Amino acid sequence: MATTSKAKKKTVRIASGRKRVRQDVKLNAANTALRSKFRTVVKNVQKAVGTGDKAKAAEMFKEAQRVIDSVADKGIFHKNKAARHKSRLSAKIKALGATA
């Protein structure tokens, strides 16, 4: 099913095009790794909030902010998306403190 929906990629003949393909492979790998790290830190904060440990959640959030901002600065996600994630995580941590 997946093979029929994708068209076969043609090999590039021009040298600059071949170089671009090589660069794209590296960039794609780097972006995938950063996107994965982004998802991991967000999940870590959500897990800490789920357990009810505000101190651990706040510590995880501090690390998550750094990663989220880094990903946004590199252009992998829009800055508004990064701000939205940080805002929602922060709100969950604050709500955790209000209920405790």
SULBELCOR-V114890 format. One record per backbone hydrogen bond with DSSP energy under -0.5 kcal/mol. NH is the residue of the N-H (numbers start at 1). CO is the residue of the C=O. If there is no record, write none. Layout:
NH	CO
NH	CO
This chain:
5	1
6	2
18	14
19	15
20	16
21	17
22	18
23	19
24	20
25	21
26	22
27	23
28	24
29	25
30	26
31	27
32	28
33	29
34	30
35	31
36	32
37	33
38	34
39	35
40	36
41	37
42	38
43	39
44	40
45	41
46	42
47	43
48	44
49	45
50	46
51	47
52	48
52	49
53	48
54	52
57	53
58	54
59	55
60	56
61	57
62	58
63	59
64	60
65	61
66	62
67	63
68	64
69	65
70	66
71	67
72	68
73	69
74	70
75	72
76	71
77	71
82	78
83	79
84	80
85	81
86	82
87	83
88	84
89	85
90	86
91	87
92	88
93	89
94	90
95	91
96	92
97	93
98	94
99	95
100	96
